[in-house]
Amino acid sequence: MNNDVKRGFKKKTIHETIFFKMHDWIKTITDKELALSMQRDLIVTGGSITSMLLGELPNDYDVYFRNPQTAKAVADYYLSAYIKNDMVSKIESTIV
């Protein structure tokens, strides 16, 4: 048997890893209503899952939301930090 063969993470481990990573992120959101919307509408796809299937730790997570309103609310939440810090005078997000 070749000892260099990598084994991917089990489905349960992948699910738990993503769940806890997203939970840790959502806990940083001070707007509780937004945090609930994020939790409800969050979708993780892409390379992070592929990496774990190959037995590697992900570099990042591709995050999407089930509806554009939640995505816009998240963008607005982070954009408001720039306005509060006087880094810009006006900034807006739009749904296209």
Disulfide bonds with the S-S distance in Angstrom:
none
